[in-house]
Amino acid sequence: MLRGTHASPPEIAALNAYLITVSDHGMNASTFAGRVVASTAADLFMTVTAAYCALSGPLHGGAPEPVLDMLDAIGAEDRIEDWIDAALARGDRLMGFGHRIYRVRDPRADVLKAAVEKLHTKNKDLGLATRVEAYARQALASHKPDRKLDTNVEFFTAILLDALKIPRQAFTPVFAAGRTAGWTAHGIEQQRTGRLLRPDAAYAGKIPEKF
């Protein structure tokens, strides 16, 4: 649809690997949003829509595009060290590294890297990306020894989707297509419990002396 040509078997396999890899991943922001809506006995369309809305914020599901922006900015292998060192000195975040859950290398990153390698493509220079990853891991370990920041799924997601010639602005919708399987499963499971999700809230502010 995007290119007007049929995808090759390796391209189909690569996209399938991505969609399967991102189909579910615990109680993340979008999945939790979907489960809250499902718990009201809303239908699955509304459940998935609520989950999708959680992707509109930049802190969940939107990291692949900035990974490519970072690689574009680096541009060449002889600029890797200086660029990363300068970024860390400024306190910038290196896109594609660190995760709220994992304190080790995100296992999904290796799955997607293998899928990219099978494409036999030099689009967005996998060699450059691999060297950026290697130096970034080393620099992060040195710059932030108290925090374990390793490669996450978004790093090789960016390389894979770009190699498939999917436009950057379509990255989040493609992610949502894969995650819909997980959102739907969570929604069905939540509806089967028949219980409304309503977390308690504790007031932590000052108590007024006068009302």
PyMOL commands that place a pseudoatom at each C-alpha (Angstrom):
pseudoatom trace, name=CA, resn=MET, resi=1, chain=A, elem=C, hetatm=0, pos=[0.000, 0.000, 0.000]
pseudoatom trace, name=CA, resn=LEU, resi=2, chain=A, elem=C, hetatm=0, pos=[2.718, 2.473, 0.919]
pseudoatom trace, name=CA, resn=ARG, resi=3, chain=A, elem=C, hetatm=0, pos=[5.084, 1.662, -1.940]
pseudoatom trace, name=CA, resn=GLY, resi=4, chain=A, elem=C, hetatm=0, pos=[2.780, 0.354, -4.663]
pseudoatom trace, name=CA, resn=THR, resi=5, chain=A, elem=C, hetatm=0, pos=[4.762, -2.901, -4.859]
pseudoatom trace, name=CA, resn=HIS, resi=6, chain=A, elem=C, hetatm=0, pos=[4.475, -6.312, -3.251]
pseudoatom trace, name=CA, resn=ALA, resi=7, chain=A, elem=C, hetatm=0, pos=[6.597, -6.868, -0.156]
pseudoatom trace, name=CA, resn=SER, resi=8, chain=A, elem=C, hetatm=0, pos=[9.306, -9.514, -0.367]
pseudoatom trace, name=CA, resn=PRO, resi=9, chain=A, elem=C, hetatm=0, pos=[9.197, -12.596, 1.898]
pseudoatom trace, name=CA, resn=PRO, resi=10, chain=A, elem=C, hetatm=0, pos=[12.038, -11.232, 4.103]
pseudoatom trace, name=CA, resn=GLU, resi=11, chain=A, elem=C, hetatm=0, pos=[10.162, -7.931, 4.464]
pseudoatom trace, name=CA, resn=ILE, resi=12, chain=A, elem=C, hetatm=0, pos=[6.956, -9.740, 5.426]
pseudoatom trace, name=CA, resn=ALA, resi=13, chain=A, elem=C, hetatm=0, pos=[8.878, -11.826, 7.956]
pseudoatom trace, name=CA, resn=ALA, resi=14, chain=A, elem=C, hetatm=0, pos=[10.517, -8.712, 9.421]
pseudoatom trace, name=CA, resn=LEU, resi=15, chain=A, elem=C, hetatm=0, pos=[7.214, -6.886, 9.858]
pseudoatom trace, name=CA, resn=ASN, resi=16, chain=A, elem=C, hetatm=0, pos=[5.607, -9.987, 11.362]
pseudoatom trace, name=CA, resn=ALA, resi=17, chain=A, elem=C, hetatm=0, pos=[8.498, -10.282, 13.813]
pseudoatom trace, name=CA, resn=TYR, resi=18, chain=A, elem=C, hetatm=0, pos=[7.929, -6.674, 14.861]
pseudoatom trace, name=CA, resn=LEU, resi=19, chain=A, elem=C, hetatm=0, pos=[4.153, -6.985, 15.226]
pseudoatom trace, name=CA, resn=ILE, resi=20, chain=A, elem=C, hetatm=0, pos=[4.504, -10.143, 17.321]
pseudoatom trace, name=CA, resn=THR, resi=21, chain=A, elem=C, hetatm=0, pos=[7.273, -8.666, 19.454]
pseudoatom trace, name=CA, resn=VAL, resi=22, chain=A, elem=C, hetatm=0, pos=[5.209, -5.607, 20.426]
pseudoatom trace, name=CA, resn=SER, resi=23, chain=A, elem=C, hetatm=0, pos=[1.845, -7.381, 20.764]
pseudoatom trace, name=CA, resn=ASP, resi=24, chain=A, elem=C, hetatm=0, pos=[1.891, -7.189, 24.561]
pseudoatom trace, name=CA, resn=HIS, resi=25, chain=A, elem=C, hetatm=0, pos=[4.193, -5.976, 27.312]
pseudoatom trace, name=CA, resn=GLY, resi=26, chain=A, elem=C, hetatm=0, pos=[2.697, -5.971, 30.770]
pseudoatom trace, name=CA, resn=MET, resi=27, chain=A, elem=C, hetatm=0, pos=[0.676, -3.230, 32.416]
pseudoatom trace, name=CA, resn=ASN, resi=28, chain=A, elem=C, hetatm=0, pos=[2.059, -0.281, 30.470]
pseudoatom trace, name=CA, resn=ALA, resi=29, chain=A, elem=C, hetatm=0, pos=[0.241, 3.044, 30.191]
pseudoatom trace, name=CA, resn=SER, resi=30, chain=A, elem=C, hetatm=0, pos=[-1.897, 2.202, 27.155]
pseudoatom trace, name=CA, resn=THR, resi=31, chain=A, elem=C, hetatm=0, pos=[-2.799, -1.284, 28.359]
pseudoatom trace, name=CA, resn=PHE, resi=32, chain=A, elem=C, hetatm=0, pos=[-3.776, 0.048, 31.776]
pseudoatom trace, name=CA, resn=ALA, resi=33, chain=A, elem=C, hetatm=0, pos=[-5.897, 2.773, 30.173]
pseudoatom trace, name=CA, resn=GLY, resi=34, chain=A, elem=C, hetatm=0, pos=[-7.652, 0.137, 28.093]
pseudoatom trace, name=CA, resn=ARG, resi=35, chain=A, elem=C, hetatm=0, pos=[-8.279, -2.107, 31.093]
pseudoatom trace, name=CA, resn=VAL, resi=36, chain=A, elem=C, hetatm=0, pos=[-9.804, 0.757, 33.069]
pseudoatom trace, name=CA, resn=VAL, resi=37, chain=A, elem=C, hetatm=0, pos=[-12.266, 1.416, 30.251]
pseudoatom trace, name=CA, resn=ALA, resi=38, chain=A, elem=C, hetatm=0, pos=[-12.962, -2.307, 29.777]
pseudoatom trace, name=CA, resn=SER, resi=39, chain=A, elem=C, hetatm=0, pos=[-13.745, -2.571, 33.495]
pseudoatom trace, name=CA, resn=THR, resi=40, chain=A, elem=C, hetatm=0, pos=[-16.716, -0.231, 33.011]
pseudoatom trace, name=CA, resn=ALA, resi=41, chain=A, elem=C, hetatm=0, pos=[-18.250, -2.874, 30.676]
pseudoatom trace, name=CA, resn=ALA, resi=42, chain=A, elem=C, hetatm=0, pos=[-17.561, -0.659, 27.659]
pseudoatom trace, name=CA, resn=ASP, resi=43, chain=A, elem=C, hetatm=0, pos=[-17.167, -2.576, 24.397]
pseudoatom trace, name=CA, resn=LEU, resi=44, chain=A, elem=C, hetatm=0, pos=[-13.808, -3.599, 22.976]
pseudoatom trace, name=CA, resn=PHE, resi=45, chain=A, elem=C, hetatm=0, pos=[-13.820, -0.831, 20.379]
pseudoatom trace, name=CA, resn=MET, resi=46, chain=A, elem=C, hetatm=0, pos=[-13.877, 1.752, 23.156]
pseudoatom trace, name=CA, resn=THR, resi=47, chain=A, elem=C, hetatm=0, pos=[-11.292, -0.233, 25.117]
pseudoatom trace, name=CA, resn=VAL, resi=48, chain=A, elem=C, hetatm=0, pos=[-8.826, -0.218, 22.214]
pseudoatom trace, name=CA, resn=THR, resi=49, chain=A, elem=C, hetatm=0, pos=[-9.583, 3.431, 21.424]
pseudoatom trace, name=CA, resn=ALA, resi=50, chain=A, elem=C, hetatm=0, pos=[-8.781, 4.438, 25.010]
pseudoatom trace, name=CA, resn=ALA, resi=51, chain=A, elem=C, hetatm=0, pos=[-5.533, 2.483, 24.882]
pseudoatom trace, name=CA, resn=TYR, resi=52, chain=A, elem=C, hetatm=0, pos=[-4.593, 4.119, 21.588]
pseudoatom trace, name=CA, resn=CYS, resi=53, chain=A, elem=C, hetatm=0, pos=[-5.182, 7.585, 23.044]
pseudoatom trace, name=CA, resn=ALA, resi=54, chain=A, elem=C, hetatm=0, pos=[-2.439, 6.881, 25.601]
pseudoatom trace, name=CA, resn=LEU, resi=55, chain=A, elem=C, hetatm=0, pos=[0.030, 6.818, 22.710]
pseudoatom trace, name=CA, resn=SER, resi=56, chain=A, elem=C, hetatm=0, pos=[-0.599, 10.493, 21.958]
pseudoatom trace, name=CA, resn=GLY, resi=57, chain=A, elem=C, hetatm=0, pos=[1.818, 11.534, 24.704]
pseudoatom trace, name=CA, resn=PRO, resi=58, chain=A, elem=C, hetatm=0, pos=[5.578, 11.464, 24.006]
pseudoatom trace, name=CA, resn=LEU, resi=59, chain=A, elem=C, hetatm=0, pos=[6.465, 9.267, 27.005]
pseudoatom trace, name=CA, resn=HIS, resi=60, chain=A, elem=C, hetatm=0, pos=[4.820, 6.070, 25.733]
pseudoatom trace, name=CA, resn=GLY, resi=61, chain=A, elem=C, hetatm=0, pos=[5.186, 4.471, 22.317]
pseudoatom trace, name=CA, resn=GLY, resi=62, chain=A, elem=C, hetatm=0, pos=[6.784, 7.393, 20.498]
pseudoatom trace, name=CA, resn=ALA, resi=63, chain=A, elem=C, hetatm=0, pos=[10.520, 6.739, 20.744]
pseudoatom trace, name=CA, resn=PRO, resi=64, chain=A, elem=C, hetatm=0, pos=[11.413, 5.185, 17.338]
pseudoatom trace, name=CA, resn=GLU, resi=65, chain=A, elem=C, hetatm=0, pos=[11.226, 8.459, 15.389]
pseudoatom trace, name=CA, resn=PRO, resi=66, chain=A, elem=C, hetatm=0, pos=[13.703, 10.270, 17.681]
pseudoatom trace, name=CA, resn=VAL, resi=67, chain=A, elem=C, hetatm=0, pos=[16.105, 7.323, 17.308]
pseudoatom trace, name=CA, resn=LEU, resi=68, chain=A, elem=C, hetatm=0, pos=[16.292, 8.030, 13.578]
pseudoatom trace, name=CA, resn=ASP, resi=69, chain=A, elem=C, hetatm=0, pos=[16.643, 11.751, 14.274]
pseudoatom trace, name=CA, resn=MET, resi=70, chain=A, elem=C, hetatm=0, pos=[19.620, 10.923, 16.505]
pseudoatom trace, name=CA, resn=LEU, resi=71, chain=A, elem=C, hetatm=0, pos=[21.232, 8.738, 13.838]
pseudoatom trace, name=CA, resn=ASP, resi=72, chain=A, elem=C, hetatm=0, pos=[20.650, 11.449, 11.235]
pseudoatom trace, name=CA, resn=ALA, resi=73, chain=A, elem=C, hetatm=0, pos=[22.321, 13.990, 13.505]
pseudoatom trace, name=CA, resn=ILE, resi=74, chain=A, elem=C, hetatm=0, pos=[25.345, 11.743, 14.077]
pseudoatom trace, name=CA, resn=GLY, resi=75, chain=A, elem=C, hetatm=0, pos=[25.587, 11.012, 10.380]
pseudoatom trace, name=CA, resn=ALA, resi=76, chain=A, elem=C, hetatm=0, pos=[28.963, 9.246, 10.223]
pseudoatom trace, name=CA, resn=GLU, resi=77, chain=A, elem=C, hetatm=0, pos=[31.007, 6.798, 12.269]
pseudoatom trace, name=CA, resn=ASP, resi=78, chain=A, elem=C, hetatm=0, pos=[33.769, 9.312, 12.999]
pseudoatom trace, name=CA, resn=ARG, resi=79, chain=A, elem=C, hetatm=0, pos=[31.227, 11.583, 14.721]
pseudoatom trace, name=CA, resn=ILE, resi=80, chain=A, elem=C, hetatm=0, pos=[29.753, 8.975, 17.070]
pseudoatom trace, name=CA, resn=GLU, resi=81, chain=A, elem=C, hetatm=0, pos=[31.944, 9.511, 20.124]
pseudoatom trace, name=CA, resn=ASP, resi=82, chain=A, elem=C, hetatm=0, pos=[31.975, 13.312, 20.028]
pseudoatom trace, name=CA, resn=TRP, resi=83, chain=A, elem=C, hetatm=0, pos=[28.220, 13.528, 19.432]
pseudoatom trace, name=CA, resn=ILE, resi=84, chain=A, elem=C, hetatm=0, pos=[27.276, 11.129, 22.219]
pseudoatom trace, name=CA, resn=ASP, resi=85, chain=A, elem=C, hetatm=0, pos=[29.756, 12.620, 24.687]
pseudoatom trace, name=CA, resn=ALA, resi=86, chain=A, elem=C, hetatm=0, pos=[28.407, 16.111, 23.989]
pseudoatom trace, name=CA, resn=ALA, resi=87, chain=A, elem=C, hetatm=0, pos=[24.802, 14.951, 24.344]
pseudoatom trace, name=CA, resn=LEU, resi=88, chain=A, elem=C, hetatm=0, pos=[25.499, 13.341, 27.710]
pseudoatom trace, name=CA, resn=ALA, resi=89, chain=A, elem=C, hetatm=0, pos=[27.418, 16.399, 28.899]
pseudoatom trace, name=CA, resn=ARG, resi=90, chain=A, elem=C, hetatm=0, pos=[24.326, 18.511, 28.131]
pseudoatom trace, name=CA, resn=GLY, resi=91, chain=A, elem=C, hetatm=0, pos=[22.159, 16.070, 30.044]
pseudoatom trace, name=CA, resn=ASP, resi=92, chain=A, elem=C, hetatm=0, pos=[20.296, 14.989, 26.900]
pseudoatom trace, name=CA, resn=ARG, resi=93, chain=A, elem=C, hetatm=0, pos=[18.543, 11.650, 26.779]
pseudoatom trace, name=CA, resn=LEU, resi=94, chain=A, elem=C, hetatm=0, pos=[19.910, 9.117, 24.286]
pseudoatom trace, name=CA, resn=MET, resi=95, chain=A, elem=C, hetatm=0, pos=[16.900, 7.783, 22.433]
pseudoatom trace, name=CA, resn=GLY, resi=96, chain=A, elem=C, hetatm=0, pos=[16.583, 4.010, 22.305]
pseudoatom trace, name=CA, resn=PHE, resi=97, chain=A, elem=C, hetatm=0, pos=[18.276, 3.441, 25.671]
pseudoatom trace, name=CA, resn=GLY, resi=98, chain=A, elem=C, hetatm=0, pos=[16.853, 2.844, 29.131]
pseudoatom trace, name=CA, resn=HIS, resi=99, chain=A, elem=C, hetatm=0, pos=[13.542, 1.314, 30.174]
pseudoatom trace, name=CA, resn=ARG, resi=100, chain=A, elem=C, hetatm=0, pos=[11.154, 1.661, 33.096]
pseudoatom trace, name=CA, resn=ILE, resi=101, chain=A, elem=C, hetatm=0, pos=[11.099, -2.118, 33.605]
pseudoatom trace, name=CA, resn=TYR, resi=102, chain=A, elem=C, hetatm=0, pos=[14.349, -3.555, 32.263]
pseudoatom trace, name=CA, resn=ARG, resi=103, chain=A, elem=C, hetatm=0, pos=[17.656, -2.995, 34.002]
pseudoatom trace, name=CA, resn=VAL, resi=104, chain=A, elem=C, hetatm=0, pos=[19.349, -5.193, 31.433]
pseudoatom trace, name=CA, resn=ARG, resi=105, chain=A, elem=C, hetatm=0, pos=[19.340, -5.150, 27.644]
pseudoatom trace, name=CA, resn=ASP, resi=106, chain=A, elem=C, hetatm=0, pos=[15.752, -5.300, 26.409]
pseudoatom trace, name=CA, resn=PRO, resi=107, chain=A, elem=C, hetatm=0, pos=[15.433, -8.864, 25.019]
pseudoatom trace, name=CA, resn=ARG, resi=108, chain=A, elem=C, hetatm=0, pos=[13.131, -7.599, 22.267]
pseudoatom trace, name=CA, resn=ALA, resi=109, chain=A, elem=C, hetatm=0, pos=[15.988, -5.531, 20.847]
pseudoatom trace, name=CA, resn=ASP, resi=110, chain=A, elem=C, hetatm=0, pos=[17.888, -8.670, 19.830]
pseudoatom trace, name=CA, resn=VAL, resi=111, chain=A, elem=C, hetatm=0, pos=[14.800, -10.136, 18.133]
pseudoatom trace, name=CA, resn=LEU, resi=112, chain=A, elem=C, hetatm=0, pos=[14.374, -7.034, 16.007]
pseudoatom trace, name=CA, resn=LYS, resi=113, chain=A, elem=C, hetatm=0, pos=[18.075, -6.674, 15.274]
pseudoatom trace, name=CA, resn=ALA, resi=114, chain=A, elem=C, hetatm=0, pos=[18.081, -10.238, 13.909]
pseudoatom trace, name=CA, resn=ALA, resi=115, chain=A, elem=C, hetatm=0, pos=[15.034, -9.413, 11.785]
pseudoatom trace, name=CA, resn=VAL, resi=116, chain=A, elem=C, hetatm=0, pos=[16.799, -6.359, 10.324]
pseudoatom trace, name=CA, resn=GLU, resi=117, chain=A, elem=C, hetatm=0, pos=[19.917, -8.372, 9.538]
pseudoatom trace, name=CA, resn=LYS, resi=118, chain=A, elem=C, hetatm=0, pos=[17.822, -10.840, 7.529]
pseudoatom trace, name=CA, resn=LEU, resi=119, chain=A, elem=C, hetatm=0, pos=[16.609, -8.015, 5.297]
pseudoatom trace, name=CA, resn=HIS, resi=120, chain=A, elem=C, hetatm=0, pos=[20.122, -7.610, 3.849]
pseudoatom trace, name=CA, resn=THR, resi=121, chain=A, elem=C, hetatm=0, pos=[19.591, -3.868, 3.631]
pseudoatom trace, name=CA, resn=LYS, resi=122, chain=A, elem=C, hetatm=0, pos=[21.876, -0.925, 4.230]
pseudoatom trace, name=CA, resn=ASN, resi=123, chain=A, elem=C, hetatm=0, pos=[18.952, 1.474, 4.659]
pseudoatom trace, name=CA, resn=LYS, resi=124, chain=A, elem=C, hetatm=0, pos=[19.802, 3.796, 7.566]
pseudoatom trace, name=CA, resn=ASP, resi=125, chain=A, elem=C, hetatm=0, pos=[23.139, 1.957, 7.739]
pseudoatom trace, name=CA, resn=LEU, resi=126, chain=A, elem=C, hetatm=0, pos=[22.766, -0.884, 10.218]
pseudoatom trace, name=CA, resn=GLY, resi=127, chain=A, elem=C, hetatm=0, pos=[26.538, -0.740, 10.636]
pseudoatom trace, name=CA, resn=LEU, resi=128, chain=A, elem=C, hetatm=0, pos=[26.359, 2.849, 11.875]
pseudoatom trace, name=CA, resn=ALA, resi=129, chain=A, elem=C, hetatm=0, pos=[23.464, 1.998, 14.201]
pseudoatom trace, name=CA, resn=THR, resi=130, chain=A, elem=C, hetatm=0, pos=[25.330, -0.968, 15.659]
pseudoatom trace, name=CA, resn=ARG, resi=131, chain=A, elem=C, hetatm=0, pos=[28.387, 1.177, 16.364]
pseudoatom trace, name=CA, resn=VAL, resi=132, chain=A, elem=C, hetatm=0, pos=[26.232, 3.924, 17.885]
pseudoatom trace, name=CA, resn=GLU, resi=133, chain=A, elem=C, hetatm=0, pos=[24.625, 1.327, 20.133]
pseudoatom trace, name=CA, resn=ALA, resi=134, chain=A, elem=C, hetatm=0, pos=[27.982, -0.080, 21.239]
pseudoatom trace, name=CA, resn=TYR, resi=135, chain=A, elem=C, hetatm=0, pos=[29.475, 3.303, 22.123]
pseudoatom trace, name=CA, resn=ALA, resi=136, chain=A, elem=C, hetatm=0, pos=[26.258, 4.592, 23.722]
pseudoatom trace, name=CA, resn=ARG, resi=137, chain=A, elem=C, hetatm=0, pos=[26.103, 1.601, 26.080]
pseudoatom trace, name=CA, resn=GLN, resi=138, chain=A, elem=C, hetatm=0, pos=[29.740, 2.165, 27.032]
pseudoatom trace, name=CA, resn=ALA, resi=139, chain=A, elem=C, hetatm=0, pos=[29.279, 5.917, 27.512]
pseudoatom trace, name=CA, resn=LEU, resi=140, chain=A, elem=C, hetatm=0, pos=[26.101, 5.518, 29.562]
pseudoatom trace, name=CA, resn=ALA, resi=141, chain=A, elem=C, hetatm=0, pos=[27.776, 3.000, 31.853]
pseudoatom trace, name=CA, resn=SER, resi=142, chain=A, elem=C, hetatm=0, pos=[30.614, 5.475, 32.442]
pseudoatom trace, name=CA, resn=HIS, resi=143, chain=A, elem=C, hetatm=0, pos=[28.501, 8.629, 32.648]
pseudoatom trace, name=CA, resn=LYS, resi=144, chain=A, elem=C, hetatm=0, pos=[25.737, 7.189, 34.832]
pseudoatom trace, name=CA, resn=PRO, resi=145, chain=A, elem=C, hetatm=0, pos=[27.298, 4.306, 36.786]
pseudoatom trace, name=CA, resn=ASP, resi=146, chain=A, elem=C, hetatm=0, pos=[24.455, 4.335, 39.309]
pseudoatom trace, name=CA, resn=ARG, resi=147, chain=A, elem=C, hetatm=0, pos=[21.816, 3.639, 36.649]
pseudoatom trace, name=CA, resn=LYS, resi=148, chain=A, elem=C, hetatm=0, pos=[21.581, 0.659, 34.312]
pseudoatom trace, name=CA, resn=LEU, resi=149, chain=A, elem=C, hetatm=0, pos=[20.675, 2.122, 30.928]
pseudoatom trace, name=CA, resn=ASP, resi=150, chain=A, elem=C, hetatm=0, pos=[20.796, -0.404, 28.120]
pseudoatom trace, name=CA, resn=THR, resi=151, chain=A, elem=C, hetatm=0, pos=[19.340, -0.793, 24.635]
pseudoatom trace, name=CA, resn=ASN, resi=152, chain=A, elem=C, hetatm=0, pos=[15.563, -0.911, 24.502]
pseudoatom trace, name=CA, resn=VAL, resi=153, chain=A, elem=C, hetatm=0, pos=[13.116, -2.165, 21.874]
pseudoatom trace, name=CA, resn=GLU, resi=154, chain=A, elem=C, hetatm=0, pos=[12.743, 1.254, 20.244]
pseudoatom trace, name=CA, resn=PHE, resi=155, chain=A, elem=C, hetatm=0, pos=[16.336, 1.379, 18.987]
pseudoatom trace, name=CA, resn=PHE, resi=156, chain=A, elem=C, hetatm=0, pos=[16.064, -1.469, 16.488]
pseudoatom trace, name=CA, resn=THR, resi=157, chain=A, elem=C, hetatm=0, pos=[12.365, -0.795, 15.925]
pseudoatom trace, name=CA, resn=ALA, resi=158, chain=A, elem=C, hetatm=0, pos=[13.451, 2.444, 14.276]
pseudoatom trace, name=CA, resn=ILE, resi=159, chain=A, elem=C, hetatm=0, pos=[16.000, 0.671, 12.074]
pseudoatom trace, name=CA, resn=LEU, resi=160, chain=A, elem=C, hetatm=0, pos=[13.554, -2.067, 11.087]
pseudoatom trace, name=CA, resn=LEU, resi=161, chain=A, elem=C, hetatm=0, pos=[10.606, 0.178, 10.225]
pseudoatom trace, name=CA, resn=ASP, resi=162, chain=A, elem=C, hetatm=0, pos=[12.857, 2.554, 8.310]
pseudoatom trace, name=CA, resn=ALA, resi=163, chain=A, elem=C, hetatm=0, pos=[14.350, -0.357, 6.370]
pseudoatom trace, name=CA, resn=LEU, resi=164, chain=A, elem=C, hetatm=0, pos=[10.799, -1.352, 5.397]
pseudoatom trace, name=CA, resn=LYS, resi=165, chain=A, elem=C, hetatm=0, pos=[10.347, 2.201, 4.066]
pseudoatom trace, name=CA, resn=ILE, resi=166, chain=A, elem=C, hetatm=0, pos=[7.505, 2.926, 6.461]
pseudoatom trace, name=CA, resn=PRO, resi=167, chain=A, elem=C, hetatm=0, pos=[7.180, 6.714, 6.927]
pseudoatom trace, name=CA, resn=ARG, resi=168, chain=A, elem=C, hetatm=0, pos=[8.248, 7.959, 10.333]
pseudoatom trace, name=CA, resn=GLN, resi=169, chain=A, elem=C, hetatm=0, pos=[4.849, 9.490, 10.998]
pseudoatom trace, name=CA, resn=ALA, resi=170, chain=A, elem=C, hetatm=0, pos=[3.341, 6.012, 10.620]
pseudoatom trace, name=CA, resn=PHE, resi=171, chain=A, elem=C, hetatm=0, pos=[5.564, 4.370, 13.261]
pseudoatom trace, name=CA, resn=THR, resi=172, chain=A, elem=C, hetatm=0, pos=[3.088, 4.852, 16.103]
pseudoatom trace, name=CA, resn=PRO, resi=173, chain=A, elem=C, hetatm=0, pos=[0.075, 3.569, 14.125]
pseudoatom trace, name=CA, resn=VAL, resi=174, chain=A, elem=C, hetatm=0, pos=[2.072, 0.481, 13.086]
pseudoatom trace, name=CA, resn=PHE, resi=175, chain=A, elem=C, hetatm=0, pos=[3.016, -0.093, 16.723]
pseudoatom trace, name=CA, resn=ALA, resi=176, chain=A, elem=C, hetatm=0, pos=[-0.665, 0.213, 17.635]
pseudoatom trace, name=CA, resn=ALA, resi=177, chain=A, elem=C, hetatm=0, pos=[-1.578, -2.382, 14.998]
pseudoatom trace, name=CA, resn=GLY, resi=178, chain=A, elem=C, hetatm=0, pos=[0.658, -4.896, 16.746]
pseudoatom trace, name=CA, resn=ARG, resi=179, chain=A, elem=C, hetatm=0, pos=[-0.322, -3.882, 20.283]
pseudoatom trace, name=CA, resn=THR, resi=180, chain=A, elem=C, hetatm=0, pos=[-4.059, -4.132, 19.475]
pseudoatom trace, name=CA, resn=ALA, resi=181, chain=A, elem=C, hetatm=0, pos=[-3.812, -7.892, 19.984]
pseudoatom trace, name=CA, resn=GLY, resi=182, chain=A, elem=C, hetatm=0, pos=[-2.603, -7.325, 23.540]
pseudoatom trace, name=CA, resn=TRP, resi=183, chain=A, elem=C, hetatm=0, pos=[-5.082, -4.544, 24.261]
pseudoatom trace, name=CA, resn=THR, resi=184, chain=A, elem=C, hetatm=0, pos=[-7.940, -6.771, 23.106]
pseudoatom trace, name=CA, resn=ALA, resi=185, chain=A, elem=C, hetatm=0, pos=[-6.773, -9.709, 25.203]
pseudoatom trace, name=CA, resn=HIS, resi=186, chain=A, elem=C, hetatm=0, pos=[-6.476, -7.523, 28.291]
pseudoatom trace, name=CA, resn=GLY, resi=187, chain=A, elem=C, hetatm=0, pos=[-9.889, -6.030, 27.626]
pseudoatom trace, name=CA, resn=ILE, resi=188, chain=A, elem=C, hetatm=0, pos=[-11.543, -9.439, 27.356]
pseudoatom trace, name=CA, resn=GLU, resi=189, chain=A, elem=C, hetatm=0, pos=[-9.799, -10.637, 30.503]
pseudoatom trace, name=CA, resn=GLN, resi=190, chain=A, elem=C, hetatm=0, pos=[-10.848, -7.519, 32.428]
pseudoatom trace, name=CA, resn=GLN, resi=191, chain=A, elem=C, hetatm=0, pos=[-14.459, -7.817, 31.304]
pseudoatom trace, name=CA, resn=ARG, resi=192, chain=A, elem=C, hetatm=0, pos=[-14.560, -11.424, 32.466]
pseudoatom trace, name=CA, resn=THR, resi=193, chain=A, elem=C, hetatm=0, pos=[-13.715, -10.354, 36.003]
pseudoatom trace, name=CA, resn=GLY, resi=194, chain=A, elem=C, hetatm=0, pos=[-16.788, -8.113, 36.051]
pseudoatom trace, name=CA, resn=ARG, resi=195, chain=A, elem=C, hetatm=0, pos=[-15.017, -5.743, 38.405]
pseudoatom trace, name=CA, resn=LEU, resi=196, chain=A, elem=C, hetatm=0, pos=[-14.708, -1.986, 38.022]
pseudoatom trace, name=CA, resn=LEU, resi=197, chain=A, elem=C, hetatm=0, pos=[-11.154, -0.689, 38.388]
pseudoatom trace, name=CA, resn=ARG, resi=198, chain=A, elem=C, hetatm=0, pos=[-11.188, 2.177, 40.872]
pseudoatom trace, name=CA, resn=PRO, resi=199, chain=A, elem=C, hetatm=0, pos=[-7.828, 2.755, 42.604]
pseudoatom trace, name=CA, resn=ASP, resi=200, chain=A, elem=C, hetatm=0, pos=[-7.848, 4.575, 45.930]
pseudoatom trace, name=CA, resn=ALA, resi=201, chain=A, elem=C, hetatm=0, pos=[-6.481, 8.101, 46.138]
pseudoatom trace, name=CA, resn=ALA, resi=202, chain=A, elem=C, hetatm=0, pos=[-4.878, 9.491, 49.289]
pseudoatom trace, name=CA, resn=TYR, resi=203, chain=A, elem=C, hetatm=0, pos=[-4.845, 13.253, 49.812]
pseudoatom trace, name=CA, resn=ALA, resi=204, chain=A, elem=C, hetatm=0, pos=[-1.284, 14.374, 50.572]
pseudoatom trace, name=CA, resn=GLY, resi=205, chain=A, elem=C, hetatm=0, pos=[-1.745, 18.141, 50.755]
pseudoatom trace, name=CA, resn=LYS, resi=206, chain=A, elem=C, hetatm=0, pos=[-2.098, 20.434, 53.740]
pseudoatom trace, name=CA, resn=ILE, resi=207, chain=A, elem=C, hetatm=0, pos=[-5.346, 20.422, 55.684]
pseudoatom trace, name=CA, resn=PRO, resi=208, chain=A, elem=C, hetatm=0, pos=[-6.836, 23.956, 55.751]
pseudoatom trace, name=CA, resn=GLU, resi=209, chain=A, elem=C, hetatm=0, pos=[-7.255, 25.392, 59.248]
pseudoatom trace, name=CA, resn=LYS, resi=210, chain=A, elem=C, hetatm=0, pos=[-10.483, 27.107, 58.263]
pseudoatom trace, name=CA, resn=PHE, resi=211, chain=A, elem=C, hetatm=0, pos=[-13.221, 26.096, 55.897]
for i in range(1, 211): cmd.bond("trace and resi %d" % i, "trace and resi %d" % (i + 1))
show_as sticks, trace
zoom trace
